[in-house]
Amino acid sequence: MAPVEDEWNDDLAMEFFVRTWFIHHLGHQKCERPRIIELGREWQRWHAEILQGWTDFIGPQQEHSVHVVKQTHPDQQSIKELLRI
């Protein structure tokens, strides 16, 4: 659930980083290099911010979907993050 606007505290930095992967069933079946995307406090922009990190793979009109995934490799803890997408 997205935060309600009244819940934001101006003193609270709401930017955070997520590790993202791009996978396509035809041309890019495995992602060897995830990308770290910074998401700002405007949750309404998160989808666009994620896509912006992959513009070299995802075209402006290309159909896509975004999924939240669970970490499966305990050795991938080098960057502190809240969420993987």
matplotlib code that plots the C-alpha trace (Angstrom):
import matplotlib.pyplot as plt

x = [0.0, 1.3, 1.8, -0.9, 0.4, -0.2, 2.2, 5.2, 7.5, 9.6, 12.5, 12.4, 14.4, 12.1, 14.6, 15.8, 17.6, 16.3, 18.1, 16.4, 16.8, 15.6, 14.6, 12.9, 11.7, 13.1, 16.2, 17.4, 16.6, 19.2, 20.3, 24.0, 24.1, 21.3, 20.9, 20.4, 17.6, 16.9, 13.3, 12.2, 9.5, 6.8, 5.6, 3.5, 6.8, 8.3, 7.2, 8.6, 11.8, 12.3, 11.7, 14.0, 16.8, 16.3, 15.7, 18.4, 16.3, 12.7, 11.3, 8.7, 5.8, 7.1, 4.7, 6.2, 5.5, 7.2, 7.4, 8.7, 11.0, 12.5, 16.2, 17.6, 21.4, 22.6, 26.0, 24.4, 24.3, 26.9, 24.4, 21.9, 18.5, 14.8, 13.3, 14.2, 12.2]
y = [0.0, 3.4, 6.0, 8.6, 12.2, 13.2, 10.5, 12.2, 13.9, 16.7, 15.8, 12.2, 11.3, 9.0, 8.1, 4.6, 2.2, -1.0, -3.6, -4.3, -6.9, -6.9, -10.3, -10.9, -14.4, -14.1, -11.9, -11.5, -14.6, -14.0, -10.7, -10.8, -7.2, -5.8, -2.1, 0.0, 2.5, 5.3, 5.8, 9.2, 10.1, 10.5, 6.9, 7.8, 8.1, 4.8, 2.9, 5.5, 5.7, 2.0, 2.0, 4.9, 2.8, 0.3, 2.5, 0.7, -2.5, -1.3, 0.9, 3.7, 1.7, -1.8, -3.9, -4.9, -5.9, -5.2, -7.8, -7.7, -10.7, -12.3, -12.4, -15.9, -15.4, -14.5, -13.4, -10.4, -8.2, -5.7, -2.8, -2.0, -2.0, -2.3, -3.9, -5.9, -5.4]
z = [0.0, -0.9, 1.8, 2.3, 1.6, 5.2, 6.4, 4.9, 7.3, 5.7, 8.0, 6.8, 3.7, 1.8, -1.0, -1.1, -3.5, -5.1, -7.0, -10.3, -13.1, -16.7, -18.1, -21.4, -22.4, -26.0, -26.1, -22.5, -20.5, -17.8, -16.2, -15.2, -14.1, -12.0, -11.7, -8.6, -9.0, -6.6, -5.8, -4.6, -2.1, -4.8, -5.0, -8.0, -10.0, -8.9, -12.0, -14.3, -12.3, -12.5, -16.3, -16.7, -15.4, -18.2, -21.3, -23.2, -23.0, -22.7, -25.4, -24.6, -26.1, -25.2, -23.1, -19.8, -16.2, -12.9, -10.2, -6.6, -6.0, -2.9, -2.5, -3.1, -2.8, 0.7, -0.8, -2.6, 0.5, -0.6, -1.0, 1.7, 0.2, 1.2, -1.9, -4.9, -8.1]

ax = plt.figure().add_subplot(projection="3d")
ax.plot(x, y, z, "-o")
ax.set_aspect("equal")
plt.show()
